[in-house]
């Protein structure tokens, strides 16, 4: 897509970090037996779009931005793409669009304004971000990587400097409908059939609200579901597992979740449903739809 690449190391300086920004790739696999979470991008679809536009490897690390975007200064010429949530991005105070390959000049400043749509946005750069790889992944996670979120004054390395650029920007058509969808497609969890018929009916017909307790580890839902189930022996859980606590709270595990748990696992989200959930925030409504 782009020609005459010269490999060098350059930096993106963090002038403002935004609400919660991290570097993530596809995730950290093969270490769950040791209690290490998968991590990785919360919205795989949006991150993949950002990398695809630039011709990056699908596992190239991106910057995940939550609710409020950062302010970044580039010390080199490069190409970027933004995808996922629309955070009113601007390059040198000029509005730019998501899902387009955009030429960035040396010393240019990328900033963001009002959140218009979604909750998590993704920034890709040519060749991906080059933070340290730990256990086969660049995904930031507390206790695994030295740094687990981006802070003011950080300098994030990138390595592909482009001396000559094609003049026509690449773009890709993205399906934005999922950002607004309430439908969370699920499979039955291991303990689903232990619920009463009435509990199953409520779980699959009621609309649930995202509580204030939502992050990369888990989303807690506001409306309780009566729990008459016994606790289970600590067992495997995955991103997308829906647990039912003794108090009746439903917890949807996300990318940074633990690897085992002792609460009944009543549902399991489809991968595409994880992307929808990742774009929700406090007060948003969701409904579980059995596949």
C-alpha positions as CSV (number, residue, x, y, z in Angstrom):
1,X,0.0,0.0,0.0
2,X,2.8,2.4,0.8
3,X,6.3,2.4,-0.8
4,X,9.9,3.2,0.1
5,X,9.8,2.3,3.8
6,X,12.9,2.9,5.9
7,X,13.0,1.2,9.3
8,X,14.1,3.4,12.2
9,X,13.0,4.0,15.7
10,X,11.0,7.1,16.5
11,X,8.7,8.2,19.3
12,X,5.2,9.5,19.9
13,X,5.2,11.9,22.9
14,X,2.2,11.8,25.2
15,X,1.2,15.4,25.9
16,X,-2.1,14.3,27.6
17,X,-2.9,10.7,28.3
18,X,-6.7,10.8,28.1
19,X,-9.0,9.0,30.5
20,X,-7.4,5.6,30.2
21,X,-5.1,4.7,27.3
22,X,-3.1,1.6,26.9
23,X,-1.1,-0.3,24.3
24,X,-2.7,-3.6,23.3
25,X,-2.4,-6.2,20.6
26,X,-4.3,-9.5,20.0
27,X,-3.5,-10.7,23.5
28,X,-1.2,-12.9,25.6
29,X,-1.8,-16.6,25.0
30,X,-0.4,-19.8,26.5
31,X,0.1,-18.5,30.1
32,X,-3.4,-18.9,31.5
33,X,-2.4,-22.0,33.5
34,X,-0.1,-19.6,35.5
35,X,-2.9,-17.1,36.2
36,X,-1.9,-14.7,33.5
37,X,-4.9,-13.1,31.7
38,X,-5.3,-12.9,28.0
39,X,-5.5,-9.1,27.9
40,X,-5.5,-7.7,24.3
41,X,-7.8,-5.2,22.6
42,X,-11.3,-5.0,24.0
43,X,-12.8,-4.4,20.5
44,X,-11.0,-6.8,18.1
45,X,-13.1,-5.7,15.2
46,X,-12.2,-2.0,15.5
47,X,-8.5,-2.7,16.2
48,X,-8.4,-5.0,13.1
49,X,-9.9,-2.3,10.9
50,X,-7.3,0.2,12.0
51,X,-4.4,-2.2,11.2
52,X,-6.0,-3.4,8.0
53,X,-6.2,0.1,6.5
54,X,-2.4,0.5,7.0
55,X,-1.5,-3.0,5.8
56,X,-0.2,-3.9,9.3
57,X,0.1,-7.4,10.6
58,X,-3.2,-8.2,12.3
59,X,-1.4,-8.6,15.6
60,X,0.3,-5.2,15.4
61,X,0.0,-3.3,18.7
62,X,-2.4,-0.4,18.7
63,X,-3.3,2.3,21.2
64,X,-6.6,1.7,22.9
65,X,-8.3,4.9,24.1
66,X,-11.2,5.0,26.5
67,X,-14.0,7.7,26.5
68,X,-11.5,10.6,26.3
69,X,-8.7,10.6,23.8
70,X,-5.1,11.6,24.5
71,X,-3.0,14.4,22.9
72,X,0.0,13.1,21.0
73,X,2.9,14.6,19.2
74,X,4.8,12.7,16.5
75,X,8.6,13.2,16.2
76,X,8.5,11.7,12.7
77,X,6.5,11.5,9.5
78,X,4.2,8.5,9.5
79,X,0.8,7.1,8.6
80,X,-2.0,6.6,11.1
81,X,-5.5,5.2,11.2
82,X,-8.3,5.6,13.8
83,X,-11.2,3.3,14.3
84,X,-13.9,2.3,16.8
85,X,-15.4,5.1,18.9
86,X,-15.7,8.5,17.3
87,X,-13.9,10.9,19.6
88,X,-13.9,13.9,17.2
89,X,-10.2,13.5,16.2
90,X,-8.1,16.4,15.0
91,X,-4.7,16.6,13.4
92,X,-3.1,20.1,14.1
93,X,-6.7,21.2,15.1
94,X,-8.1,20.1,11.7
95,X,-10.9,17.5,12.0
96,X,-10.0,14.0,10.5
97,X,-12.0,10.9,9.9
98,X,-11.9,7.4,11.3
99,X,-11.0,4.4,9.1
100,X,-8.8,6.3,6.7
101,X,-5.0,6.2,6.2
102,X,-3.8,9.7,7.2
103,X,-0.4,11.2,6.5
104,X,1.1,12.7,9.7
105,X,4.0,15.2,9.3
106,X,6.9,15.5,11.8
107,X,5.9,17.4,14.9
108,X,2.2,17.1,14.1
109,X,-0.2,16.9,17.1
110,X,-3.1,14.5,17.2
111,X,-5.9,15.5,19.7
112,X,-9.5,14.5,20.4
113,X,-12.7,16.3,21.3
114,X,-16.3,15.3,22.2
115,X,-17.2,11.6,22.3
116,X,-19.8,11.2,19.6
117,X,-20.3,7.4,19.3
118,X,-19.0,4.3,21.1
119,X,-16.7,4.2,24.1
120,X,-13.3,2.8,23.0
121,X,-11.2,4.0,20.0
122,X,-8.1,2.6,18.4
123,X,-5.0,4.3,16.9
124,X,-2.8,2.3,14.6
125,X,0.5,3.5,13.2
126,X,2.5,2.1,10.3
127,X,4.3,-1.0,11.6
128,X,2.5,-0.9,15.0
129,X,3.7,0.4,18.3
130,X,6.9,-1.1,19.6
131,X,6.6,-1.2,23.4
132,X,8.3,-4.1,25.1
133,X,7.0,-7.6,24.3
134,X,6.4,-9.7,27.5
135,X,5.3,-13.3,27.2
136,X,4.8,-12.9,23.5
137,X,2.6,-9.8,23.7
138,X,2.9,-6.0,24.0
139,X,-0.5,-5.8,25.8
140,X,-0.2,-3.7,28.9
141,X,-1.3,-5.4,32.1
142,X,-0.5,-4.6,35.8
143,X,1.9,-7.1,37.2
144,X,3.0,-8.3,33.8
145,X,4.3,-5.3,32.0
146,X,6.4,-2.6,33.6
147,X,3.8,0.0,32.7
148,X,0.1,-0.7,32.5
149,X,-1.3,2.6,31.2
150,X,0.0,5.5,29.3
151,X,1.0,8.6,31.3
152,X,1.8,12.2,30.5
153,X,5.4,12.6,29.2
154,X,5.7,9.0,28.0
155,X,7.4,8.5,24.7
156,X,6.0,5.5,22.8
157,X,8.3,3.9,20.2
158,X,7.3,3.2,16.6
159,X,9.6,1.9,14.0
160,X,8.5,2.5,10.4
161,X,9.4,5.9,9.0
162,X,8.0,6.4,5.5
163,X,10.2,8.6,3.2
164,X,7.8,8.5,0.3
165,X,4.0,8.2,0.6
166,X,1.3,7.4,-1.9
167,X,-0.7,10.6,-2.4
168,X,-4.2,8.9,-2.2
169,X,-5.2,8.0,1.3
170,X,-6.5,4.4,1.8
171,X,-9.8,3.9,3.6
172,X,-12.2,1.1,4.5
173,X,-16.0,0.9,5.0
174,X,-16.8,0.0,8.5
175,X,-20.1,-1.3,9.9
176,X,-20.9,1.2,12.7
177,X,-24.2,-0.4,13.6
178,X,-22.5,-2.6,16.3
179,X,-21.6,0.5,18.3
180,X,-25.3,1.2,18.9
181,X,-26.5,-2.4,19.1
182,X,-28.1,-3.7,22.4
183,X,-28.1,-7.3,21.4
184,X,-25.5,-9.4,23.0
185,X,-25.4,-12.9,21.4
186,X,-24.5,-15.6,23.9
187,X,-24.2,-19.4,24.3
188,X,-25.4,-21.3,27.3
189,X,-22.8,-21.4,30.1
190,X,-21.9,-24.6,31.9
191,X,-24.3,-23.8,34.7
192,X,-27.1,-22.3,32.6
193,X,-29.3,-25.4,32.8
194,X,-29.2,-25.4,36.6
195,X,-31.2,-22.1,36.5
196,X,-35.0,-22.5,36.8
197,X,-37.1,-21.9,33.7
198,X,-38.2,-18.6,35.1
199,X,-34.6,-17.5,35.8
200,X,-33.6,-18.5,32.3
201,X,-36.6,-16.5,30.9
202,X,-35.7,-13.4,32.8
203,X,-32.0,-13.7,31.8
204,X,-32.9,-13.9,28.1
205,X,-35.7,-11.4,27.9
206,X,-34.9,-8.6,30.4
207,X,-32.9,-5.5,29.4
208,X,-29.9,-4.9,31.7
209,X,-28.0,-1.7,32.4
210,X,-24.3,-1.3,32.5
211,X,-23.3,-0.2,36.1
212,X,-20.6,2.2,37.1
213,X,-18.4,-0.8,37.8
214,X,-17.1,-1.5,34.3
215,X,-13.5,-1.7,33.1
216,X,-11.1,-4.0,31.2
217,X,-11.6,-6.7,33.7
218,X,-15.4,-7.0,33.9
219,X,-18.7,-5.2,33.4
220,X,-21.2,-5.5,36.2
221,X,-24.9,-5.2,35.4
222,X,-27.3,-3.2,37.5
223,X,-30.4,-5.5,37.6
224,X,-30.0,-8.5,39.8
225,X,-31.1,-12.1,38.9
226,X,-32.3,-14.2,41.9
227,X,-29.6,-16.7,42.6
228,X,-30.6,-20.0,44.1
229,X,-27.6,-21.9,42.8
230,X,-24.8,-23.4,44.9
231,X,-21.3,-22.2,44.5
232,X,-19.2,-24.2,42.1
233,X,-15.7,-25.6,42.5
234,X,-13.2,-23.0,41.2
235,X,-13.2,-23.6,37.4
236,X,-12.1,-22.1,34.1
237,X,-13.4,-18.7,33.0
238,X,-12.8,-16.8,29.8
239,X,-13.3,-13.4,28.4
240,X,-17.0,-13.2,27.8
241,X,-18.0,-15.5,30.6
242,X,-21.1,-14.2,32.5
243,X,-21.0,-15.1,36.2
244,X,-23.9,-15.0,38.6
245,X,-22.8,-13.9,42.1
246,X,-24.4,-15.0,45.4
247,X,-26.1,-11.6,45.7
248,X,-27.6,-12.0,42.2
249,X,-25.3,-9.6,40.4
250,X,-24.4,-10.5,36.8
251,X,-20.7,-9.9,35.9
252,X,-19.5,-10.1,32.3
253,X,-15.8,-10.9,32.2
254,X,-13.7,-8.9,29.8
255,X,-10.2,-9.1,28.3
256,X,-8.2,-8.6,31.6
257,X,-10.3,-11.1,33.6
258,X,-9.0,-13.7,35.9
259,X,-8.5,-17.2,34.6
260,X,-10.6,-19.1,37.2
261,X,-13.7,-18.4,39.2
262,X,-16.1,-19.9,41.7
263,X,-19.4,-18.3,40.6
264,X,-21.8,-20.1,38.3
265,X,-21.1,-19.5,34.7
266,X,-24.6,-18.9,33.2
267,X,-23.7,-17.5,29.7
268,X,-20.7,-17.1,27.4
269,X,-20.6,-14.2,24.9
270,X,-19.8,-14.7,21.2
271,X,-16.6,-13.0,20.1
272,X,-18.6,-10.5,18.1
273,X,-20.7,-9.7,21.2
274,X,-17.4,-8.9,23.1
275,X,-16.8,-6.1,20.6
276,X,-20.3,-4.7,21.2
277,X,-19.9,-4.9,25.0
278,X,-16.5,-3.2,24.8
279,X,-18.2,-0.1,23.4
280,X,-20.7,0.2,26.2
281,X,-20.5,2.5,29.3
282,X,-22.5,3.3,32.4
283,X,-26.2,3.5,31.8
284,X,-26.2,1.8,28.4
285,X,-28.7,-1.1,27.9
286,X,-28.0,-4.6,26.7
287,X,-30.1,-7.7,26.2
288,X,-28.8,-11.3,25.9
289,X,-29.8,-13.3,22.9
290,X,-29.2,-17.0,22.9
291,X,-27.5,-18.3,19.7
